[in-house]
Amino acid sequence: MNKIFFISILFYLGCQAHLNNDQWINSLPKPWNLVNEEFEVYLPQFQSRFPNYYDRIKALNKWRINTPYGLFCLGEEGGVDKDPFIRNDSSDCTVHVLTTMAFAESYSYAEAKKMIKKIHYKPDEKGFRNPSFNSRWHFTSDRILNNPKTIDITSKVANAESLETLNIELNKNENGNEFLDLDWTSEELIQFIPSEKINKRLLEKLPKSCGVAFVKRDYFKLGIVIAHEGFLIDNSSFFHASSEAGKTVEVDFLSYIQINGKFRFDGVMFYSLEED
């Protein structure tokens, strides 16, 4: 970090101490314009201003609004995919979720990099995580069902009559081939809430900060369940990296799920966000 930037940060901190939280977030530099060393300066400040993990998730989501959209922008910094393990300059829907969770538990970029490996990669049979293309949680439904950082809560907020159950072999398409060449498939029983059964009363049963993933029936033939995901904040606001908008946005959730009187997706899964 250069000296001029460090001195300007000290001056900036002194000037911003009197601001309320929303004013403070709005006063920060745009995160996508910051290099890693500059970005990490603000992580301890988020920890200090928002000691509650779920408040911190909300605050980071607000800061990251307008981050440019970029598809499949995380990798292993080598091997098949040379993209960085974690980044703040670009997001797609899943990248926004995973990186925001990692930043929310970190005081530095190095800590965030360690955390993203825990969130984004599966442990081997001995419990160790060896990041590679094959060890990623490629399928959001698989991650929701089996990753302890994102726990499925769908059935806890909807009664049995409101749930639809799907038996599917993930990563196996209708021709019997793998969608991704992973030498892996997984038979899963997945419950989701059809879009037409989502309403304000149901949303009020959810935590103040949680994850939401959207089901697309057309994807089932590919061995895929989830087409999109993001954060549901305060039971009403949907934060997500939008390919349509070309950036990360905040929208009203109930308004978002319909377009021109039709549902965008066929259903949803909800998941809790678990802090270490």
C-alpha positions as CSV (number, residue, x, y, z in Angstrom):
1,M,0.0,0.0,0.0
2,N,1.5,3.4,-1.0
3,K,2.1,6.1,1.7
4,I,-0.2,8.6,0.1
5,F,-3.1,6.2,0.1
6,F,-2.4,5.2,3.8
7,I,-2.3,8.9,4.9
8,S,-5.5,9.6,3.0
9,I,-7.2,6.7,4.7
10,L,-6.2,8.0,8.1
11,F,-7.6,11.4,7.3
12,Y,-10.8,9.8,5.8
13,L,-11.4,7.8,8.9
14,G,-11.3,10.8,11.1
15,C,-13.7,12.7,8.9
16,Q,-16.2,9.8,8.7
17,A,-16.5,8.9,12.4
18,H,-19.7,11.0,12.9
19,L,-21.7,9.5,10.0
20,N,-24.5,7.0,10.6
21,N,-24.1,3.6,9.1
22,D,-25.9,4.2,5.8
23,Q,-24.1,7.5,5.3
24,W,-20.8,5.8,6.1
25,I,-21.4,3.1,3.5
26,N,-22.4,5.6,0.9
27,S,-19.2,7.6,1.6
28,L,-16.9,4.7,0.9
29,P,-15.0,4.4,-2.3
30,K,-16.6,2.1,-4.9
31,P,-15.3,-1.4,-4.0
32,W,-14.8,-2.5,-7.6
33,N,-12.3,0.4,-8.1
34,L,-10.1,-0.8,-5.2
35,V,-7.1,-3.1,-5.5
36,N,-6.8,-5.8,-2.9
37,E,-4.6,-3.8,-0.5
38,E,-7.0,-0.9,-0.6
39,F,-10.1,-3.0,-0.3
40,E,-8.9,-4.8,2.8
41,V,-8.5,-1.6,4.7
42,Y,-12.3,-1.4,5.1
43,L,-12.9,-5.0,6.2
44,P,-12.0,-4.3,9.9
45,Q,-14.2,-1.2,9.8
46,F,-17.2,-3.3,8.7
47,Q,-16.4,-5.7,11.6
48,S,-16.3,-2.7,14.0
49,R,-19.4,-0.9,12.8
50,F,-21.4,-4.1,12.3
51,P,-20.4,-6.6,15.0
52,N,-23.5,-8.8,14.2
53,Y,-22.7,-11.1,11.2
54,Y,-26.1,-10.6,9.6
55,D,-25.9,-6.8,9.9
56,R,-22.5,-7.1,8.3
57,I,-23.9,-9.2,5.4
58,K,-26.5,-6.5,4.8
59,A,-23.9,-3.7,5.0
60,L,-21.5,-5.3,2.6
61,N,-24.4,-6.0,0.1
62,K,-25.2,-2.3,0.2
63,W,-21.6,-1.3,-0.4
64,R,-21.3,-3.7,-3.4
65,I,-24.3,-2.3,-5.3
66,N,-23.3,-1.5,-8.9
67,T,-20.3,-3.9,-8.9
68,P,-19.9,-4.8,-12.6
69,Y,-21.3,-8.2,-13.7
70,G,-18.8,-10.9,-14.8
71,L,-19.7,-14.5,-15.5
72,F,-17.7,-17.3,-14.0
73,C,-15.1,-15.0,-12.6
74,L,-13.6,-17.1,-9.8
75,G,-10.9,-19.8,-10.3
76,E,-7.9,-21.4,-8.7
77,E,-5.2,-19.0,-9.9
78,G,-3.8,-21.8,-11.9
79,G,-4.6,-25.1,-13.6
80,V,-7.9,-25.2,-15.6
81,D,-9.1,-21.8,-14.3
82,K,-6.6,-19.1,-13.6
83,D,-9.1,-16.5,-12.3
84,P,-8.5,-15.4,-8.7
85,F,-9.8,-17.3,-5.7
86,I,-11.6,-14.2,-4.5
87,R,-12.2,-10.7,-6.0
88,N,-14.1,-7.5,-5.4
89,D,-14.1,-6.0,-8.9
90,S,-16.6,-8.3,-10.6
91,S,-19.4,-10.8,-9.7
92,D,-21.9,-13.1,-11.1
93,C,-24.8,-14.3,-8.9
94,T,-23.0,-17.1,-7.1
95,V,-19.7,-15.2,-6.9
96,H,-21.5,-12.3,-5.2
97,V,-23.0,-14.7,-2.6
98,L,-19.7,-16.5,-1.9
99,T,-17.4,-13.5,-1.8
100,T,-19.8,-11.4,0.3
101,M,-19.9,-14.3,2.9
102,A,-16.2,-14.6,2.9
103,F,-15.6,-10.8,3.3
104,A,-18.1,-10.7,6.1
105,E,-15.9,-13.1,8.2
106,S,-12.6,-11.5,7.4
107,Y,-10.4,-8.7,8.6
108,S,-8.0,-8.9,5.6
109,Y,-7.8,-10.2,2.0
110,A,-5.7,-13.1,3.1
111,E,-8.4,-14.2,5.6
112,A,-11.1,-13.8,3.0
113,K,-9.1,-16.0,0.6
114,K,-8.9,-18.7,3.3
115,M,-12.6,-18.4,3.9
116,I,-13.6,-18.6,0.3
117,K,-11.8,-21.9,0.1
118,K,-14.0,-23.1,2.9
119,I,-17.2,-21.9,1.3
120,H,-16.4,-22.7,-2.3
121,Y,-14.7,-26.1,-2.1
122,K,-15.6,-29.5,-0.9
123,P,-13.5,-31.4,1.6
124,D,-12.0,-34.7,0.6
125,E,-12.6,-38.0,2.4
126,K,-10.1,-36.9,5.1
127,G,-11.7,-33.6,5.6
128,F,-9.1,-31.5,3.8
129,R,-9.9,-28.9,1.1
130,N,-7.7,-29.0,-1.9
131,P,-9.0,-26.3,-4.2
132,S,-9.4,-27.4,-7.8
133,F,-12.0,-27.1,-10.5
134,N,-13.4,-30.6,-9.6
135,S,-13.6,-29.9,-5.9
136,R,-15.8,-26.8,-6.2
137,W,-19.4,-26.8,-5.1
138,H,-20.4,-26.4,-8.8
139,F,-24.2,-27.0,-8.2
140,T,-25.9,-24.5,-5.9
141,S,-28.5,-27.0,-4.8
142,D,-25.7,-29.4,-3.8
143,R,-24.1,-26.6,-1.8
144,I,-27.4,-25.7,-0.1
145,L,-28.1,-29.3,0.9
146,N,-24.6,-30.4,1.9
147,N,-22.4,-27.4,2.8
148,P,-22.6,-26.4,6.5
149,K,-22.1,-22.7,5.5
150,T,-25.3,-22.5,3.6
151,I,-28.0,-24.7,5.3
152,D,-31.3,-25.4,3.6
153,I,-34.2,-23.9,5.5
154,T,-36.9,-24.2,2.8
155,S,-39.0,-26.8,4.7
156,K,-38.9,-24.7,7.9
157,V,-40.7,-21.8,6.4
158,A,-43.3,-23.6,4.3
159,N,-45.8,-26.3,5.3
160,A,-45.7,-29.7,3.6
161,E,-48.6,-28.8,1.3
162,S,-46.7,-25.8,-0.1
163,L,-43.6,-27.8,-1.0
164,E,-42.8,-29.6,-4.2
165,T,-40.3,-32.5,-4.0
166,L,-37.9,-33.3,-6.8
167,N,-35.8,-36.5,-7.1
168,I,-32.9,-35.7,-9.4
169,E,-29.4,-36.9,-10.1
170,L,-27.3,-33.7,-10.2
171,N,-24.9,-33.3,-13.1
172,K,-26.5,-36.1,-15.1
173,N,-28.4,-34.9,-18.2
174,E,-31.3,-36.7,-19.9
175,N,-28.9,-38.6,-22.2
176,G,-27.1,-40.1,-19.3
177,N,-24.0,-38.0,-19.7
178,E,-22.4,-35.6,-17.2
179,F,-23.2,-31.9,-17.7
180,L,-19.8,-31.0,-16.4
181,D,-16.9,-33.4,-16.7
182,L,-16.3,-34.0,-13.0
183,D,-16.6,-37.8,-12.7
184,W,-19.3,-37.0,-10.2
185,T,-23.1,-37.2,-9.9
186,S,-25.3,-37.1,-6.9
187,E,-28.9,-38.3,-6.4
188,E,-30.7,-35.8,-4.3
189,L,-34.2,-35.3,-2.9
190,I,-34.8,-31.6,-3.2
191,Q,-37.8,-29.6,-1.8
192,F,-38.7,-26.2,-3.1
193,I,-41.5,-23.7,-2.9
194,P,-43.4,-23.1,-6.2
195,S,-43.3,-19.4,-7.1
196,E,-47.0,-19.0,-7.0
197,K,-47.0,-19.9,-3.3
198,I,-44.5,-17.2,-2.3
199,N,-46.0,-14.3,-0.4
200,K,-45.2,-11.6,2.2
201,R,-46.4,-13.8,5.1
202,L,-44.0,-16.6,4.1
203,L,-41.1,-14.2,3.7
204,E,-41.7,-12.9,7.2
205,K,-40.8,-16.3,8.6
206,L,-37.2,-16.0,7.2
207,P,-34.1,-14.7,9.0
208,K,-33.3,-11.0,8.4
209,S,-30.4,-12.0,6.2
210,C,-30.5,-15.3,4.3
211,G,-29.8,-16.8,0.9
212,V,-32.4,-17.5,-1.8
213,A,-31.9,-19.7,-4.9
214,F,-34.3,-19.9,-7.9
215,V,-35.5,-23.2,-9.4
216,K,-35.9,-23.6,-13.1
217,R,-37.7,-26.7,-14.4
218,D,-36.2,-26.4,-17.9
219,Y,-32.8,-27.1,-16.2
220,F,-33.8,-30.4,-14.7
221,K,-33.0,-32.3,-17.9
222,L,-29.4,-31.1,-17.6
223,G,-29.1,-32.3,-14.1
224,I,-29.3,-28.8,-12.7
225,V,-31.9,-27.3,-10.4
226,I,-30.9,-23.7,-9.6
227,A,-30.7,-21.0,-12.2
228,H,-29.9,-17.9,-10.0
229,E,-29.3,-16.9,-6.4
230,G,-28.7,-13.9,-4.2
231,F,-29.4,-12.5,-0.7
232,L,-32.8,-11.7,0.8
233,I,-32.4,-8.9,3.3
234,D,-35.0,-7.7,5.8
235,N,-37.5,-10.1,4.4
236,S,-38.1,-7.9,1.4
237,S,-34.9,-6.7,-0.4
238,F,-33.2,-8.9,-3.0
239,F,-29.5,-8.2,-3.6
240,H,-28.0,-10.0,-6.5
241,A,-25.5,-9.8,-9.4
242,S,-27.8,-9.3,-12.3
243,S,-26.8,-10.2,-15.9
244,E,-29.8,-8.2,-17.1
245,A,-28.7,-5.0,-15.4
246,G,-25.0,-5.8,-15.9
247,K,-24.2,-5.1,-12.2
248,T,-25.1,-5.9,-8.6
249,V,-28.5,-4.4,-7.7
250,E,-31.0,-4.2,-4.9
251,V,-34.7,-4.8,-5.8
252,D,-37.9,-5.6,-4.1
253,F,-38.1,-9.4,-3.9
254,L,-41.8,-9.9,-4.5
255,S,-41.7,-7.5,-7.5
256,Y,-38.6,-9.2,-8.9
257,I,-40.0,-12.7,-9.1
258,Q,-42.6,-11.6,-11.7
259,I,-42.1,-9.9,-15.0
260,N,-44.9,-8.9,-17.3
261,G,-47.3,-10.9,-15.1
262,K,-45.3,-14.1,-15.3
263,F,-42.9,-15.7,-12.9
264,R,-39.3,-15.6,-13.8
265,F,-38.6,-18.9,-12.2
266,D,-40.5,-22.0,-11.1
267,G,-39.7,-22.0,-7.4
268,V,-37.3,-21.1,-4.7
269,M,-35.1,-22.6,-2.0
270,F,-34.0,-20.6,1.0
271,Y,-30.8,-21.1,3.0
272,S,-29.3,-19.8,6.2
273,L,-25.9,-18.1,6.2
274,E,-23.7,-19.7,8.9
275,E,-20.8,-17.9,10.5
276,D,-17.9,-19.8,11.8
